[in-house]
Amino acid sequence: MKARIATLLLASSFTLASAANAFEPNKPTCIAPAKPGGGFDLTCRIVSTGFEKAGLTKVPMAVTFMPGGIGAVAYNYINSSNPDDPNKLVAFSSGSLLNIAQGKFGRNLDENDARWVGAVGVDYGAIMVKSDAPWNTLDELVKAIKKDPSKFVLGAGGSVGSQDWMKAAILMKSSGMDPKKMRYVAYEGGGEALAALLGGHISVFPGDVGEMKGLVESGKVKVLAIMSPKRLTGEYSKYPTAIEQGYNAEWTILRGYYLGPKVSDEAYNYWEGQFQKAYKSPEFEQVVLDKDLVPLKLSGKALDAYVKERVAYMRGLAKEAGLIK
């Protein structure tokens, strides 16, 4: 009996020791790979504010900024200096994945050089034209472009190879036209591109759902298609997708986080568990909704698989467009 009690006490002590040694971040930080105020800042604020409101943080999460190359500087920093730091989450977007697909994060770095741990939400591409434009459906627009491509200029806030350019290229490809032959004008940002649309300098603006609400309400633009896999719900449910109109033009703008490639399984599992808890929290979901994103509950192995599939898809698009060999 005494031996059995001793055994139980010993097992209990091991359990307590394991619990005491379980990973807990002591300096949790979210790195936003850009200057303050942009999409990466927004992504970090979601996790820092959202985890706090969901009661998931014992220590407040700091937000630091590391601009450069839509995430390239941060990706290289984590891989070279802090590959095993369990305290640092780094924000990423579909723009980051697109640059990885094109080899812009470094010749020796790809999608396998991070531990993709959690996503929080998505936005989608949206095909917009001026409110007084003669086209009321995507099909009408495509037929007009095919009739005389020289009359149509597409423009957005991104250079050739960027997310916005890719949205335009996908629209062309899905319409049976060569993306390399489209007339595309790059602007410094979405604001400049919208001004160009309203001023008649471009015909089509492949923007995002998150930026269209005020413009539609003001009567300045109309939305011909949303580039989501299926029709959205709520206030956006009245807008048809490109897919349901017969065009395989889909562009999902993902926002999430990764850890360094050598972070321990214990730390990785901790952070994935935090995201799983957050997904069940109404307070966390409201933070995501307040940032005009559609909540996305994807973490761990499922997110890792999604990211790698997405990068492979983008790499294929970049090759078809002649951006890479």
NULOTOR-274908 format. One line per 5 residues: number of its first residue (from 1); their letters; for each residue x negated, y negated, z negated of N, C-alpha, C, CB. Coordinates in steps of 0.1 Angstrom, whole numbers, plus 5000, padded with zeros to 4 digits. Glycine has a CB too. Layout:
% residues N
NUM) a) X Y Z X Y Z X Y Z X Y Z | ...
END
This chain:
% residues 325
1) mkari) 4992 5012 5000 5000 5000 5000 4991 4987 5000 5009 5000 4988 | 4981 4988 4991 4972 4976 4990 4964 4974 5003 4962 4978 4978 | 4961 4985 5010 4954 4985 5022 4963 4978 5033 4949 4998 5027 | 4976 4982 5033 4985 4977 5042 4987 4962 5040 4999 4984 5041 | 4988 4958 5028 4990 4943 5025 4977 4936 5029 4992 4941 5009
6) atlll) 4966 4942 5027 4953 4935 5031 4953 4933 5046 4941 4943 5026 | 4958 4944 5053 4958 4943 5067 4967 4932 5072 4962 4957 5073 | 4979 4931 5066 4989 4921 5070 4983 4907 5067 5002 4923 5062 | 4976 4906 5056 4971 4893 5052 4960 4889 5062 4965 4893 5038 | 4952 4899 5066 4941 4896 5076 4947 4892 5089 4932 4908 5077
11) assft) 4958 4899 5094 4964 4896 5106 4970 4882 5106 4975 4906 5110 | 4976 4879 5094 4982 4866 5092 4972 4855 5093 4989 4865 5079 | 4960 4858 5087 4949 4847 5087 4944 4845 5101 4938 4852 5078 | 4944 4856 5110 4940 4854 5124 4950 4846 5131 4938 4868 5130 | 4963 4848 5128 4974 4841 5135 4973 4826 5132 4987 4847 5131
16) lasaa) 4971 4823 5119 4970 4809 5114 4958 4803 5120 4969 4809 5099 | 4947 4810 5121 4935 4805 5127 4937 4802 5142 4923 4814 5125 | 4944 4811 5149 4946 4809 5163 4955 4797 5165 4953 4821 5169 | 4965 4795 5156 4974 4784 5157 4967 4771 5155 4986 4785 5147 | 4957 4771 5145 4950 4759 5141 4941 4756 5153 4942 4761 5128
21) nafep) 4936 4766 5160 4926 4763 5171 4933 4761 5184 4917 4775 5172 | 4947 4762 5185 4954 4759 5197 4951 4746 5202 4969 4761 5195 | 4950 4744 5216 4946 4732 5222 4956 4721 5219 4944 4733 5237 | 4951 4709 5215 4959 4697 5214 4950 4686 5219 4964 4694 5199 | 4955 4678 5228 4947 4667 5233 4944 4656 5223 4954 4660 5246
26) nkptc) 4932 4652 5222 4929 4642 5212 4927 4628 5218 4916 4645 5205 | 4925 4627 5231 4925 4614 5238 4932 4615 5251 4910 4609 5240 | 4945 4618 5251 4952 4620 5264 4952 4608 5272 4966 4624 5261 | 4948 4610 5285 4947 4598 5294 4953 4603 5308 4932 4594 5296 | 4959 4593 5314 4964 4595 5328 4956 4586 5336 4979 4593 5330
31) iapak) 4949 4591 5346 4941 4583 5355 4949 4579 5368 4928 4590 5360 | 4951 4567 5370 4959 4562 5382 4948 4558 5392 4968 4550 5379 | 4947 4565 5403 4936 4563 5413 4939 4551 5422 4935 4575 5422 | 4942 4540 5416 4945 4527 5424 4945 4516 5414 4959 4528 5431 | 4947 4504 5419 4948 4492 5410 4961 4492 5404 4945 4479 5418
36) pgggf) 4963 4484 5392 4976 4483 5386 4987 4479 5395 4975 4474 5373 | 4999 4484 5393 5011 4479 5400 5015 4487 5411 5008 4466 5405 | 5008 4497 5415 5012 4505 5427 5019 4518 5423 5000 4508 5436 | 5020 4527 5433 5026 4540 5431 5019 4549 5421 5028 4547 5444 | 5006 4549 5421 4999 4557 5411 5001 4552 5397 4984 4558 5415
41) dltcr) 5001 4539 5395 5004 4533 5382 5018 4538 5378 5003 4517 5383 | 5028 4537 5387 5041 4542 5384 5041 4556 5379 5050 4540 5396 | 5033 4565 5386 5033 4579 5383 5027 4581 5369 5024 4586 5393 | 5017 4574 5366 5011 4575 5352 5021 4570 5342 4998 4568 5351 | 5028 4559 5344 5037 4554 5335 5048 4563 5332 5043 4540 5340
46) ivstg) 5052 4571 5342 5063 4581 5340 5059 4591 5330 5066 4588 5353 | 5046 4596 5331 5042 4607 5322 5039 4601 5308 5030 4614 5327 | 5033 4589 5307 5030 4583 5294 5043 4579 5287 5021 4571 5296 | 5052 4572 5294 5064 4568 5287 5074 4579 5286 5070 4556 5296 | 5075 4587 5296 5084 4599 5295 5081 4609 5285 5085 4605 5309
51) fekag) 5069 4612 5283 5065 4622 5272 5068 4616 5259 5050 4626 5274 | 5065 4603 5257 5068 4596 5245 5082 4596 5241 5062 4582 5245 | 5091 4593 5251 5105 4592 5248 5111 4606 5246 5112 4585 5260 | 5105 4616 5252 5109 4630 5250 5104 4636 5237 5105 4638 5262 | 5096 4628 5230 5090 4633 5217 5079 4643 5219 5101 4639 5209
56) ltkvp) 5072 4642 5230 5062 4653 5233 5047 4648 5230 5063 4656 5247 | 5045 4636 5225 5032 4631 5223 5030 4628 5208 5029 4619 5231 | 5019 4633 5203 5014 4630 5189 5005 4618 5190 5008 4642 5182 | 4998 4617 5200 4988 4606 5203 4993 4599 5216 4973 4611 5204 | 4995 4586 5215 4999 4578 5228 4989 4581 5239 5000 4563 5225
61) mavtf) 4995 4583 5251 4987 4585 5263 4983 4572 5269 4995 4594 5273 | 4969 4571 5271 4964 4559 5277 4965 4560 5293 4950 4556 5273 | 4966 4548 5299 4965 4548 5314 4953 4540 5318 4978 4542 5320 | 4944 4546 5326 4933 4539 5332 4933 4539 5347 4920 4546 5327 | 4926 4530 5353 4927 4529 5368 4913 4531 5374 4931 4514 5371
66) mpggi) 4914 4539 5385 4902 4542 5393 4905 4542 5408 4897 4557 5388 | 4906 4529 5413 4910 4528 5427 4899 4533 5437 4913 4513 5430 | 4904 4537 5449 4895 4541 5460 4900 4552 5468 4882 4544 5454 | 4903 4550 5480 4905 4561 5490 4918 4569 5487 4894 4570 5490 | 4928 4563 5482 4941 4569 5479 4938 4582 5470 4949 4573 5492
71) gavay) 4930 4581 5461 4927 4592 5452 4913 4598 5453 4937 4602 5453 | 4906 4594 5464 4893 4601 5467 4883 4598 5456 4888 4596 5480 | 4882 4586 5451 4872 4583 5440 4875 4591 5428 4872 4567 5437 | 4887 4591 5424 4891 4599 5412 4888 4614 5413 4906 4596 5408 | 4891 4619 5425 4890 4633 5428 4875 4637 5427 4895 4637 5442
76) nyins) 4866 4628 5432 4852 4631 5432 4847 4629 5418 4845 4621 5441 | 4852 4619 5410 4848 4617 5396 4851 4629 5388 4855 4604 5391 | 4863 4634 5389 4867 4646 5381 4858 4658 5384 4882 4649 5383 | 4855 4660 5397 4848 4672 5401 4833 4670 5397 4849 4674 5416 | 4828 4658 5398 4813 4657 5395 4810 4654 5380 4808 4645 5403
81) snpdd) 4819 4647 5373 4816 4643 5360 4824 4649 5349 4817 4628 5359 | 4837 4652 5352 4846 4658 5341 4854 4669 5346 4855 4647 5337 | 4848 4679 5352 4856 4691 5357 4863 4699 5347 4847 4699 5365 | 4858 4698 5334 4864 4706 5324 4871 4698 5313 4853 4715 5317 | 4873 4685 5315 4879 4676 5305 4894 4679 5304 4876 4662 5308
86) pnklv) 4898 4684 5292 4913 4688 5291 4922 4676 5288 4914 4699 5281 | 4916 4665 5286 4924 4653 5281 4928 4644 5293 4916 4645 5272 | 4923 4647 5305 4925 4638 5316 4935 4644 5326 4912 4634 5322 | 4947 4638 5327 4956 4641 5338 4953 4630 5349 4971 4641 5334 | 4953 4634 5361 4951 4625 5372 4964 4625 5381 4938 4629 5381
91) afssg) 4969 4613 5384 4981 4612 5393 4977 4615 5407 4987 4598 5391 | 4986 4621 5415 4984 4623 5429 4997 4621 5436 4978 4637 5432 | 4996 4619 5449 5008 4618 5457 5007 4626 5470 5011 4603 5460 | 5017 4626 5478 5015 4632 5491 5004 4625 5500 5029 4632 5499 | 5002 4612 5497 4991 4605 5504 4978 4611 5501 4992 4591 5501
96) sllni) 4976 4615 5488 4964 4622 5484 4962 4635 5491 4964 4624 5468 | 4973 4643 5492 4972 4656 5499 4969 4654 5513 4985 4663 5497 | 4975 4644 5519 4972 4641 5534 4958 4638 5536 4981 4630 5539 | 4952 4631 5527 4937 4627 5528 4929 4640 5526 4934 4616 5519 | 4933 4648 5517 4925 4661 5515 4926 4669 5527 4931 4669 5502
101) aqgkf) 4938 4670 5533 4940 4678 5546 4931 4673 5557 4954 4677 5550 | 4928 4660 5557 4920 4654 5568 4905 4653 5564 4925 4640 5571 | 4901 4659 5552 4887 4659 5548 4882 4646 5543 4879 4663 5559 | 4891 4637 5539 4887 4623 5535 4883 4623 5520 4898 4614 5537 | 4885 4634 5513 4880 4634 5499 4866 4639 5497 4890 4642 5490
106) grnld) 4860 4642 5508 4846 4647 5508 4845 4660 5516 4841 4649 5494 | 4834 4662 5522 4832 4673 5531 4833 4687 5523 4818 4673 5537 | 4829 4686 5510 4828 4699 5503 4840 4700 5493 4815 4700 5495 | 4850 4691 5493 4861 4691 5484 4874 4694 5492 4862 4678 5476 | 4882 4703 5487 4895 4705 5493 4906 4707 5482 4894 4717 5503
111) endar) 4917 4713 5486 4928 4715 5477 4925 4725 5466 4940 4719 5484 | 4914 4733 5467 4911 4742 5457 4902 4737 5445 4903 4754 5463 | 4899 4724 5446 4890 4717 5436 4898 4709 5426 4881 4708 5443 | 4910 4714 5422 4918 4708 5411 4927 4719 5406 4926 4695 5417 | 4932 4716 5394 4942 4725 5388 4956 4717 5388 4938 4730 5374
116) wvgav) 4964 4720 5398 4977 4712 5400 4986 4717 5389 4983 4715 5414 | 4990 4708 5380 4997 4712 5368 5012 4708 5367 4990 4706 5356 | 5016 4696 5372 5030 4692 5370 5034 4682 5380 5032 4688 5356 | 5046 4682 5384 5052 4672 5393 5063 4666 5385 5057 4678 5406 | 5067 4653 5389 5078 4647 5382 5089 4642 5391 5073 4635 5375
121) gvdyg) 5086 4639 5404 5097 4635 5412 5092 4633 5427 5102 4622 5407 | 5102 4631 5435 5099 4629 5449 5107 4618 5455 5102 4642 5457 | 5102 4612 5466 5109 4603 5474 5109 4609 5488 5102 4588 5473 | 5116 4603 5497 5116 4608 5511 5115 4597 5521 5129 4616 5513 | 5110 4601 5532 5110 4592 5543 5124 4588 5548 5102 4597 5555
126) aimvk) 5125 4576 5554 5138 4571 5559 5135 4564 5572 5145 4562 5549 | 5143 4567 5582 5142 4560 5595 5151 4548 5595 5145 4569 5607 | 5146 4536 5596 5154 4524 5595 5152 4515 5607 5150 4516 5582 | 5163 4508 5611 5163 4498 5622 5171 4486 5617 5170 4504 5635 | 5170 4475 5624 5177 4463 5620 5192 4466 5620 5174 4451 5630
131) sdapw) 5200 4458 5612 5214 4461 5611 5221 4458 5624 5220 4452 5600 | 5216 4449 5633 5223 4446 5645 5217 4454 5657 5221 4431 5648 | 5208 4464 5654 5203 4472 5665 5214 4480 5672 5192 4482 5659 | 5213 4483 5684 5224 4490 5692 5226 4505 5688 5222 4488 5706 | 5216 4511 5681 5217 4525 5678 5223 4527 5664 5203 4531 5679
136) ntlde) 5233 4537 5664 5239 4540 5651 5237 4554 5646 5254 4538 5653 | 5230 4562 5654 5226 4575 5650 5211 4577 5655 5235 4586 5656 | 5205 4587 5648 5191 4590 5652 5191 4595 5667 5185 4601 5643 | 5201 4603 5671 5201 4608 5684 5201 4597 5695 5213 4617 5686 | 5209 4586 5692 5210 4575 5701 5196 4568 5702 5221 4565 5696
141) lvkai) 5190 4566 5691 5176 4560 5691 5166 4568 5699 5171 4558 5676 | 5166 4581 5696 5157 4590 5703 5159 4590 5718 5158 4604 5698 | 5171 4591 5722 5174 4590 5737 5170 4577 5743 5189 4592 5739 | 5171 4566 5736 5167 4553 5741 5152 4553 5742 5172 4542 5732 | 5145 4558 5732 5130 4558 5733 5125 4567 5745 5124 4564 5720
146) kkdps) 5131 4578 5746 5127 4587 5757 5130 4581 5771 5135 4601 5757 | 5140 4573 5772 5143 4566 5785 5133 4556 5789 5157 4559 5784 | 5127 4549 5779 5117 4539 5782 5108 4537 5769 5123 4525 5787 | 5098 4546 5767 5090 4545 5755 5082 4532 5754 5080 4557 5755 | 5079 4526 5765 5071 4513 5765 5078 4502 5757 5068 4509 5779
151) kfvlg) 5091 4503 5756 5099 4492 5750 5099 4493 5734 5113 4492 5755 | 5095 4504 5729 5096 4507 5715 5083 4507 5707 5103 4520 5713 | 5083 4499 5697 5072 4498 5688 5076 4503 5674 5065 4484 5688 | 5069 4513 5669 5071 4517 5655 5061 4511 5646 5071 4533 5654 | 5064 4507 5634 5054 4501 5625 5057 4503 5611 5054 4486 5628
156) aggsv) 5047 4504 5603 5048 4507 5588 5036 4502 5581 5051 4522 5586 | 5036 4504 5568 5025 4499 5559 5014 4510 5558 5030 4495 5546 | 5008 4514 5569 4998 4524 5568 4991 4525 5581 5003 4537 5563 | 4978 4528 5581 4970 4529 5593 4973 4543 5600 4955 4527 5590 | 4966 4545 5611 4967 4558 5618 4962 4569 5609 4959 4558 5631
161) gsqdw) 4970 4579 5607 4967 4590 5599 4973 4589 5585 4952 4591 5597 | 4979 4578 5581 4985 4576 5568 4999 4583 5568 4987 4561 5565 | 5005 4583 5556 5018 4589 5554 5028 4582 5563 5023 4587 5539 | 5028 4569 5564 5038 4562 5572 5036 4565 5587 5038 4547 5570 | 5023 4565 5591 5021 4569 5605 5025 4583 5607 5006 4568 5608
166) mkaai) 5023 4592 5598 5027 4606 5599 5042 4608 5601 5022 4615 5588 | 5050 4600 5593 5064 4600 5595 5068 4597 5609 5071 4591 5585 | 5062 4586 5614 5065 4583 5628 5061 4594 5638 5058 4569 5632 | 5050 4600 5636 5045 4610 5644 5054 4622 5644 5030 4614 5640 | 5058 4626 5632 5067 4637 5631 5080 4635 5638 5070 4640 5616
171) lmkss) 5085 4622 5637 5098 4619 5645 5095 4621 5660 5102 4604 5642 | 5084 4616 5665 5081 4618 5679 5080 4632 5683 5068 4610 5682 | 5072 4640 5675 5070 4654 5678 5084 4662 5678 5061 4660 5667 | 5092 4659 5668 5105 4666 5667 5114 4662 5679 5112 4663 5654 | 5111 4651 5686 5119 4646 5697 5113 4651 5710 5120 4631 5697
176) gmdpk) 5103 4659 5710 5096 4664 5722 5087 4654 5728 5107 4668 5731 | 5083 4644 5721 5074 4634 5726 5060 4635 5720 5079 4619 5724 | 5050 4631 5727 5036 4632 5722 5033 4621 5712 5026 4631 5734 | 5030 4624 5700 5027 4614 5690 5016 4605 5693 5025 4620 5676 | 5006 4610 5701 4994 4603 5704 4997 4591 5714 4983 4612 5710
181) kmryv) 5009 4592 5720 5013 4582 5730 5022 4571 5725 5019 4589 5742 | 5026 4573 5712 5036 4563 5707 5029 4550 5704 5042 4569 5694 | 5037 4539 5705 5032 4526 5701 5034 4523 5687 5039 4515 5710 | 5024 4522 5679 5024 4521 5665 5016 4509 5660 5020 4534 5658 | 5022 4501 5651 5015 4489 5645 5014 4492 5630 5022 4476 5649
186) ayegg) 5001 4490 5625 4999 4492 5611 4999 4479 5604 4985 4499 5609 | 5006 4478 5593 5006 4466 5585 5000 4469 5571 5021 4461 5583 | 4997 4458 5564 4991 4459 5551 5000 4467 5540 4987 4446 5546 | 5013 4465 5542 5022 4472 5533 5036 4472 5538 5021 4464 5519 | 5045 4479 5530 5058 4480 5535 5065 4466 5536 5066 4488 5525
191) geala) 5062 4457 5528 5068 4443 5529 5065 4437 5542 5063 4435 5518 | 5053 4438 5547 5049 4432 5560 5056 4439 5571 5034 4432 5562 | 5057 4452 5570 5064 4460 5581 5079 4457 5581 5062 4475 5578 | 5085 4455 5570 5099 4451 5570 5101 4437 5576 5105 4452 5556 | 5092 4428 5573 5093 4415 5578 5092 4415 5594 5082 4405 5572
196) allgg) 5083 4424 5598 5081 4426 5613 5094 4432 5619 5069 4435 5616 | 5100 4441 5612 5113 4447 5617 5124 4436 5618 5117 4458 5608 | 5125 4429 5608 5136 4418 5607 5133 4407 5617 5137 4413 5593 | 5120 4405 5620 5116 4395 5630 5116 4400 5644 5102 4390 5627 | 5119 4412 5646 5120 4418 5660 5107 4422 5666 5126 4408 5668
201) hisvf) 5096 4422 5658 5083 4426 5663 5081 4441 5664 5072 4420 5654 | 5089 4449 5656 5089 4463 5658 5104 4468 5659 5081 4470 5646 | 5106 4479 5664 5120 4484 5666 5124 4494 5655 5121 4491 5680 | 5114 4501 5650 5117 4512 5641 5107 4511 5629 5117 4526 5648 | 5113 4513 5617 5105 4513 5605 5107 4526 5598 5108 4501 5596
206) pgdvg) 5097 4535 5598 5097 4547 5590 5093 4545 5576 5089 4558 5597 | 5102 4540 5568 5099 4537 5554 5103 4548 5544 5106 4525 5550 | 5106 4544 5532 5110 4554 5521 5124 4551 5516 5099 4553 5510 | 5130 4561 5511 5143 4560 5505 5142 4550 5493 5148 4573 5500 | 5132 4550 5485 5131 4542 5474 5131 4527 5477 5118 4545 5466
211) emkgl) 5127 4523 5489 5126 4509 5492 5138 4504 5501 5114 4506 5499 | 5148 4513 5503 5158 4509 5513 5171 4504 5506 5162 4521 5521 | 5173 4507 5493 5185 4503 5487 5189 4489 5488 5185 4507 5472 | 5180 4480 5484 5183 4466 5484 5185 4461 5498 5172 4458 5478 | 5177 4466 5508 5178 4462 5522 5192 4465 5528 5167 4468 5530
216) vesgk) 5196 4477 5525 5209 4482 5530 5220 4473 5524 5212 4497 5527 | 5219 4471 5511 5230 4463 5504 5230 4449 5509 5227 4463 5489 | 5219 4444 5513 5218 4430 5518 5223 4429 5532 5204 4425 5517 | 5225 4441 5539 5230 4441 5552 5219 4438 5563 5241 4430 5554 | 5206 4439 5559 5196 4436 5568 5191 4448 5577 5184 4431 5560
221) vkvla) 5193 4460 5571 5189 4471 5579 5200 4482 5578 5176 4477 5573 | 5199 4492 5587 5207 4504 5586 5198 4516 5587 5218 4504 5597 | 5202 4526 5580 5195 4538 5579 5200 4549 5589 5194 4544 5565 | 5192 4553 5598 5197 4563 5608 5195 4578 5603 5190 4561 5621 | 5185 4580 5595 5182 4593 5590 5173 4593 5577 5176 4602 5601
226) imspk) 5175 4602 5569 5166 4605 5557 5159 4617 5560 5174 4606 5544 | 5146 4617 5558 5137 4628 5561 5135 4638 5549 5123 4623 5565 | 5147 4642 5544 5147 4652 5533 5151 4665 5538 5156 4647 5522 | 5147 4676 5531 5151 4689 5536 5166 4691 5537 5145 4700 5527 | 5173 4685 5528 5188 4686 5528 5193 4673 5523 5193 4698 5519
231) rltge) 5206 4670 5526 5212 4658 5522 5211 4655 5507 5227 4657 5527 | 5208 4642 5504 5207 4638 5490 5221 4637 5484 5199 4625 5489 | 5221 4637 5471 5233 4635 5463 5235 4621 5458 5234 4645 5452 | 5246 4618 5452 5248 4605 5446 5250 4594 5457 5237 4601 5437 | 5244 4582 5454 5246 4571 5462 5240 4572 5476 5240 4558 5456
236) yskyp) 5231 4582 5478 5225 4584 5491 5231 4595 5499 5210 4587 5490 | 5242 4601 5494 5248 4612 5501 5255 4609 5514 5258 4618 5491 | 5257 4596 5516 5264 4592 5529 5254 4592 5541 5271 4579 5527 | 5241 4593 5538 5231 4592 5549 5227 4606 5554 5219 4584 5544 | 5229 4608 5566 5225 4622 5572 5210 4624 5572 5232 4624 5586
241) taieq) 5206 4636 5571 5192 4639 5573 5189 4640 5588 5188 4652 5566 | 5176 4639 5591 5172 4641 5605 5174 4655 5609 5157 4637 5607 | 5172 4664 5600 5174 4679 5603 5188 4682 5607 5170 4687 5591 | 5198 4677 5599 5211 4680 5603 5216 4673 5616 5221 4676 5592 | 5208 4663 5621 5211 4657 5634 5203 4664 5645 5207 4642 5633
246) gynae) 5196 4675 5642 5190 4683 5652 5175 4680 5654 5197 4680 5665 | 5169 4672 5645 5155 4669 5646 5147 4674 5634 5153 4653 5648 | 5137 4682 5636 5129 4688 5625 5119 4678 5620 5123 4701 5630 | 5124 4667 5614 5116 4657 5609 5118 4655 5594 5119 4643 5617 | 5109 4661 5587 5110 4661 5572 5097 4655 5566 5113 4675 5566
251) wtilr) 5098 4646 5556 5087 4641 5549 5090 4639 5535 5081 4628 5556 | 5084 4647 5526 5086 4646 5512 5075 4639 5505 5089 4660 5505 | 5077 4629 5498 5067 4621 5491 5066 4625 5476 5069 4605 5492 | 5057 4634 5473 5056 4640 5460 5047 4632 5451 5050 4654 5462 | 5051 4632 5438 5043 4625 5428 5041 4635 5416 5050 4612 5422
256) gyylg) 5028 4637 5413 5025 4646 5402 5011 4644 5397 5026 4661 5407 | 5006 4655 5390 4993 4654 5383 4985 4666 5384 4996 4651 5368 | 4972 4664 5383 4963 4676 5383 4952 4674 5372 4955 4677 5397 | 4946 4685 5369 4935 4686 5359 4922 4690 5366 4938 4695 5347 | 4911 4688 5360 4898 4692 5366 4898 4707 5369 4887 4688 5357
261) pkvsd) 4889 4711 5379 4889 4725 5383 4884 4735 5373 4881 4726 5396 | 4877 4730 5363 4871 4739 5353 4878 4738 5339 4857 4736 5351 | 4889 4731 5339 4897 4730 5326 4901 4744 5322 4909 4721 5328 | 4901 4747 5309 4904 4760 5304 4919 4764 5306 4900 4761 5289 | 4921 4777 5307 4935 4782 5308 4943 4777 5296 4935 4797 5309
266) eayny) 4937 4777 5285 4944 4772 5272 4950 4758 5274 4935 4774 5260 | 4941 4749 5279 4945 4735 5281 4955 4734 5292 4933 4726 5283 | 4952 4741 5303 4961 4741 5314 4975 4745 5310 4956 4750 5326 | 4976 4756 5303 4989 4762 5298 4996 4752 5289 4987 4775 5292 | 4988 4745 5281 4994 4735 5272 5001 4724 5280 4983 4729 5263
271) wegqf) 4994 4719 5290 5000 4708 5298 5012 4713 5306 4989 4702 5307 | 5011 4725 5311 5022 4730 5319 5034 4731 5309 5019 4743 5325 | 5032 4736 5297 5043 4737 5287 5049 4724 5284 5037 4744 5275 | 5041 4713 5284 5046 4700 5281 5055 4695 5292 5034 4690 5279 | 5051 4698 5305 5060 4695 5316 5073 4703 5315 5053 4697 5329
276) qkayk) 5072 4716 5312 5084 4724 5311 5094 4718 5300 5081 4738 5308 | 5088 4714 5289 5097 4708 5279 5103 4694 5284 5088 4705 5266 | 5094 4687 5291 5099 4674 5296 5111 4676 5306 5088 4666 5303 | 5110 4686 5314 5121 4688 5324 5134 4691 5317 5117 4700 5333 | 5134 4695 5305 5146 4698 5298 5151 4685 5290 5145 4709 5288
281) spefe) 5144 4675 5290 5147 4663 5282 5155 4652 5290 5134 4657 5277 | 5167 4649 5286 5174 4638 5293 5167 4625 5293 5188 4636 5287 | 5159 4622 5282 5152 4610 5281 5141 4609 5292 5146 4608 5267 | 5134 4620 5294 5123 4621 5304 5129 4619 5318 5116 4634 5303 | 5140 4626 5321 5147 4625 5334 5151 4611 5337 5159 4635 5334
286) qvvld) 5156 4604 5327 5160 4590 5329 5149 4581 5333 5167 4584 5317 | 5137 4584 5327 5125 4576 5331 5122 4578 5346 5113 4580 5322 | 5123 4590 5350 5120 4594 5364 5131 4586 5373 5121 4609 5367 | 5143 4587 5369 5154 4581 5377 5152 4566 5378 5168 4584 5371 | 5148 4560 5367 5146 4546 5366 5135 4541 5376 5142 4541 5352
291) kdlvp) 5126 4550 5380 5116 4547 5390 5120 4550 5404 5103 4554 5386 | 5133 4552 5406 5139 4555 5419 5133 4567 5426 5137 4543 5428 | 5131 4577 5417 5126 4590 5423 5137 4601 5420 5113 4594 5416 | 5137 4611 5429 5145 4623 5427 5137 4632 5418 5150 4629 5440 | 5142 4636 5406 5135 4645 5397 5131 4658 5404 5143 4648 5385
296) lklsg) 5119 4662 5402 5114 4675 5407 5108 4683 5396 5103 4673 5419 | 5113 4694 5393 5109 4703 5382 5100 4714 5387 5121 4708 5373 | 5087 4711 5389 5078 4721 5395 5065 4719 5388 5077 4718 5410 | 5060 4731 5382 5047 4730 5375 5040 4743 5376 5050 4727 5360 | 5028 4744 5371 5020 4756 5371 5017 4762 5384 5026 4765 5362
301) kalda) 5019 4776 5384 5016 4783 5396 5025 4779 5408 5017 4798 5394 | 5038 4776 5405 5047 4772 5415 5042 4759 5422 5061 4770 5410 | 5038 4750 5414 5033 4737 5420 5020 4739 5428 5030 4727 5409 | 5011 4748 5422 4998 4751 5429 5001 4756 5443 4990 4761 5421 | 5011 4766 5444 5014 4772 5456 5020 4762 5466 5024 4784 5454
306) yvker) 5029 4753 5461 5035 4743 5469 5025 4733 5475 5046 4735 5461 | 5016 4728 5466 5005 4719 5470 4997 4725 5481 4997 4715 5458 | 4993 4737 5480 4984 4744 5490 4991 4746 5503 4978 4757 5484 | 5004 4750 5502 5012 4751 5514 5014 4738 5521 5026 4757 5511 | 5016 4727 5513 5018 4714 5519 5005 4709 5526 5022 4704 5508
311) vaymr) 4994 4711 5519 4981 4707 5525 4978 4714 5538 4969 4709 5515 | 4981 4727 5539 4980 4735 5551 4989 4729 5562 4983 4750 5549 | 5001 4726 5559 5010 4720 5568 5005 4707 5574 5024 4718 5562 | 5000 4698 5564 4995 4685 5569 4982 4687 5577 4992 4677 5556 | 4974 4696 5574 4962 4699 5582 4966 4703 5596 4953 4710 5575
316) glake) 4976 4711 5597 4981 4714 5611 4986 4702 5618 4992 4725 5610 | 4993 4693 5612 4998 4681 5618 4987 4672 5623 5008 4674 5609 | 4977 4671 5614 4966 4662 5617 4958 4668 5629 4956 4661 5605 | 4957 4681 5630 4950 4687 5642 4958 4684 5655 4948 4702 5640 | 4971 4686 5654 4979 4684 5666 4979 4670 5670 4994 4688 5663
321) aglik) 4977 4660 5661 4977 4646 5664 4963 4642 5668 4982 4638 5652 | 4953 4651 5668 4940 4647 5672 4932 4639 5662 4940 4639 5684 | 4937 4640 5649 4930 4633 5638 4918 4640 5633 4939 4630 5627 | 4918 4653 5634 4907 4662 5630 4905 4673 5640 4909 4667 5616 | 4894 4680 5640 4892 4691 5649 4896 4704 5643 4877 4691 5653
END
